Amino acid sequence: MTSNNNILEITHLEKNYQDTIDEIKAIEDFSFKVEKGKFISIVGPSGCGKSTLLSILAKLEDKSSGEITFNKDNIVLGYMLQKDSLFPWLTILDNCLLGLEIKGIKTEENISYVNHLLDSYGLTEFKDKYPSSLSGGMRQRVALIRTLAIHPDILLLDEPFSALDAMTRVALADDLYKMIKKEGKTVLMVTHDIAEAVSLSDIVIVLTKRPAKIKTIYEIEFEDRKTPFENRSKKEFNIYYEKIWRDLDVHI
Ligand code: ADP
């Protein structure tokens, strides 16, 4: 346990996969402290180890070595993937209640919180419909409500917008940002989209190509921080974008 404002401390994290022939090092010496309430994005080349990092934090995969310390007992983690993974045979409301059901905390209070979230995000009239009748953006919003329903302390978002078209993803990023800030959540988001990372985040961590190591950490400061969409037209936005682009050293 730590006594500061860091909700999560990662120290010298390493991950190696053993394939049939040799060992693949996915993460090397990754250390980072996550301050409560911050929105942190992790960007890096494709295949560098971003998803691996998130799934280790979500306790879905084991680390090879290093320390992961959550500064809270019984920490609740909300994990959301790029595919909304809604169940087609469940209504929107039942999909949203699924996490509560699994955790055995489907209380009146939690159900009413879900209804409140559905209402706030314009989905009340769809709550008895099935996922197939919703657009991609709406489904992703439902997936976020399902994730928020369990009152997570930390949200782990793995490319949450990448399955959407360009216009929907910008609009949904704005929505998601508002939801998350209103709920006061800490976020770790993996993305390959520099614009998304800069416009949404307090901090952007740039990773090297595999094995993922921290290359640079940017504290994103806008003179007048607005919504992610509006941040995109600020002068600071282009400066960060260019620096991160250079760090990533993309070759076609
Ligand atoms: P990213 O999310 O940055 O695109 P990933 O974290 O998915 O990258 O993968 C990082 C590396 O680890 C890749 O080279 C991938 O092939 C390898 N990897 C991921 N999962 C496994 C696994 N279960 N077994 C073996 N190698 C894996």
Residues whose N, C-alpha, C, O or C-beta is under 5 A from the ligand:
A	BS01	ADP	Y17 A26 P45 S46 G47 C48 G49 K50 S51 T52
